[in-house]
């Protein structure tokens, strides 16, 4: 299932989805009576809380003692338009894959779902990303990085 599908299903089942809203604090109420979440936009009460914070998880999970177990690394993914067209690379025609090259570099990818344009997703798998925090990550993609990934696709 894709992330999008999970979001749709969660919303169908009563979840309130909130995006681009910084969580400042959360805490479980006594006797398992739910949780309180404080964000930059207000205070929210809920019966359950599912944390899907990705690289921000270590900051949010401090109060359960996990902050030192999670590390964030900059990983680059790209969407390429395949030579000969996208149709063979669409969902249903093309698998999710991990590929080992002769030099032990691993790439992974996903078929095109049409949600992010017409490209097929390709990325290095565990390629020694630079450690960072969500605040310090360099979100630019540089030509040399595109060329390095393209080298394996040619």
N, C-alpha and C positions, 0 to 999 in steps of 0.2 A: 504494500500500500504506500502511496505517496504521502508526503506531509500534508498536501492539500486535501486528500481524501480523509486523513485523520481529523483535520480541522472541521470539515463538513460533517462528519459523523459525530464529533464531539458536540457541535452546535445543535444538531438534530436531537441529541440526547440531553439538552438543557445546559450545556456549558456556555458560559459567557466568555467570549474571546476578546482579549485586550492586546493591542499591539503598540509598540513604540512608546511604552509607558514604564518608566523606571520604577522598580520596586525598591523602596527604602528599607522596609522591615516586614517580617512576617512572624507570627507566632501561633502555636497551637493553643487552643483554649483548654482549660482543665477538664478532666474526665472525658476527653475525646469528643467534646461538643462542637468541634469545628475549628476554624482558623480565622484570624484577623490578618489582613494584608494592608499595609500602608504604602501607597505609591505617591508619586509626585502630583497626581491628580485627585487624591482622596484616600478614604479609608473604606475597606470592603470587608464584609463578613461572608463566610461560605462554610458549607458543611464539609467540603474537601478541597484540597489544594493539590494541583499537579504542577510541579516545577519543570518547565521545559525551557530553561534559560540558556542552554548552550554554554558559551564561554563565560557567561555571567554566573553560572551555577556556584562556583567556589565562593563568591561573595555572598550569595543567598543562603548557602548551606553552612555558614560559619557556626550558627547556633546548634548544629547537630554534629560538630566536630569533623567535618570533611574538607575544610578549606585547604588543607595542605596536600590532599590526595589528587587534586585536579590541576592539570596544566593546560594552558592554551597555547597552541602553535598556529602560526599563520600558514594556511593551506590554500592553494590557489586552484580554483576550478574555472573552466572556460566552456563556452558553448561555440562549437564549430558548425559551419554549414558544410555538409558533406559534398564532395565532388559528385556530380550525377544526381543531386537532389536529396531531399530529406525523406521521401516516402519509405525507403528500405529501413530507415532508422527510427521510425515511429513506434510508439507503444503498440505491442501486438506483433510487430515484425522483427524487433531487435531486442536482445536480452540485456539485463543488467550484467555487467561483467567486471572481472579483474584479470588483467593480462600481465604476465611475467615476460619481460624482454630478455634478450640474451645477456645483457649486463646486470641482470637481477633488479632492474628498475621495475616497479609495478605501477600500472595505470588502472584506473577504474572509470566506468562510465555508465550512463543511463540513456535509454532511448528518449527521443523527443516527445514531450507530452503536449507541446503547443502552448504551454503556459508561459514560457520565457522565449518567445520568438520561435524561430524555426531551426535552432541549432541542437546538436546532440551534445550532452554534457560529457566532458572528459577532464580528468584530474590525475595528478600523481597521488599514489597511495603511500602514506608514511614516508615521505621524501624529505625528512629532516627539516620541517618548518621552523621558522624562527619563533622562539618563545616570546610571548607578549601578554598583554592584558587587553580586554575589549577597548580600553581607552587609548592604548598605545599602538594598536595594530595599524600597519600600513595597508590601507585598503586599495591602493593603486595596483594595477597589473601592468608590468613593464614589458616592452617589446622583447627583451632577452628571455623573459619567462614564456611568452607566447612561442617564441622560436624554439625553446628547449622542448616544450610539449609537442609542438608541431613536428619536430624531428622524429618523434616516435610514431607519429601518425602517417608519415610519408612512406 
